[in-house]
Amino acid sequence: MQNVPPPLPQQVPPRPSMPAPARRRVASVPVMVLTGYLVVLALIAFWPTPVDAGVAPLLEALSRRLPALTYHRVEFTANVALFVPFGVLLPLIVRSRDLVLPIAIVATVTIECGQAAFLTARVPSVLDIIANTAGACVGMLGLEIWRRFRRR
């Protein structure tokens, strides 16, 4: 019998790299989306009257039928959801992931302080800061799960 070496593992051919202009276009997409998101976020955050004023009667009627859906729970959940895109988009742009959460906290504290200083009809809240920060964390976690899933 002759010793036959085991077959060599198949090598995956390397991906062709993108030309530099195409890489710049792809990299600029998160910047453009984040910019649009920040404009919408600023409009919502600094709208002179509460943005949920029109749906308050609906929320009250809903909470009468489903007592678990209180106004405060719905508002907290909406604040979490409002900052999920922040947690998804910012890590795509900022080089250090360690900066994303501090930036999110500074952004939400700035929003609440701005509401306190300039908008008499709006009520700043520490719970909003907690919800917004939690939303950024949810977005960061979702992005990381997506990245790991994509690597497999």
N, C-alpha and C positions, 0 to 999 in steps of 0.2 A: 504494500500500500504506500501510496505517496502522500506526503503531507501537503494538503491544499490550503493556502491561506484563506481566511474568511474574506468574503467580499467587502470592499470598501463601502462605507456608508455613502448614500447619495448626498451630494452637496447641493444645497439650494443656491441657484444663481443669484448674485447680488442684484438688488433693485437698481434700475438705472436712476441716477440722480436727476432731479429736476433742474432745468436751466435756472440761473439766478433770477431773471425777471419773473418767472412763474413762481418761484419760492417766495419772492417779495409779495406777489399778489395774494398767495395763499396765506401768508403771515399777516397781511393787512386786513383780511376778512374779520378776524376776531376784534381788531381795533375798531373797525367800522360798526360792527354789531354792538360792541360795548359802548361806543359813543352814542348810538341811537338809544340804547337802553338807559344810559345815564340821563339823556334828555327827558325821556318818559318818566324816569324816577324823580327827576327834579320837578317836573310838572305836577306829579302826584304829591310829592313831599311838600311843595311850597304853594299848592293851590290855596287861595285865601279862605275857602270854607272847607269843612270836612268833605272828603271825596265820597264818603259813604252816606251822605245825607239823603240821597234819593232812594237808597235801598233799605234805610232804617225801618220803615213800616213793613216791608217784606220780611226782613229778618225777625221783627217782633212777632209777626203772624207765624212764621216758620218755627220759632222757638216755643210758641204756645202748643203747636202740634208735636214737635220733637224737643222736649225740654233739654236734651243734651246739647242741642245747637243754640247755645246762648250767644248773645251779641258779642260778648267779650271773647269767647272761644273762636268765633268766626273771624273777628278782627285780628286776633293773635295769629291764626292760621294764614290769613291774608298777608300779614306782615312777614311771616316766614316765607311764603311763596314769592313775595315781592323781591326778596334778596337772593333767591336761589340763582337767578342768572348772574348776579354779581360773583357768586362763588364758582360758577362754571367759567365765565369769561375772563375774569382777572388772572387766574393761573395760566391761561393760554398766552398772556401778554407779559406778565411780570416774571423775571428770571428766577427769583427766589420764592419758593412756595411759602417760606417763613414770613413773608411780607403780606400775604393775602389777608389773613385774619386781622392783623393790626389795621390794615387799610380799611377793611370792612367796618371795624369798630369805630375808627375815626370818622368814616363817612356817616354812619348812623348817629353818632353823637353830634356831629355837625348839623345833621338834619334836625334833630330834636332841639338843639340849642337855637338854630335858626327859627324854628317854629315858635319857640318860647319868646324870642326877641322881637320877631317881626309880624307874627300872625296871631291876632287876638282871638280869632274864632277857632284856632287849632289848639289842641291840648297835648303838650309833649309828655312822654311817658317813659319810665325806665323799662317797662314791659315791652315797649316798642323796640328799644335798643336790644333787649334780650332776644326778641323774636327775629329782628333783622339779622343779628349775628348768627342765630341758629339757622336762618335761611342760607346765609353765606356758607356755613359749615355743611349743610345738606348739599348745596351745589358743589362744593369741593369734593365731598365724599362721592357724589354721583359721578363726577368727572373721573375720579380715581378708579372707581369700579368699572366705568366704561373703558378707560385706558387699559386696565388689566385684562378685561374681557377681550379687547381688540388684539392684545399681544398674543393671546392663545390662538 
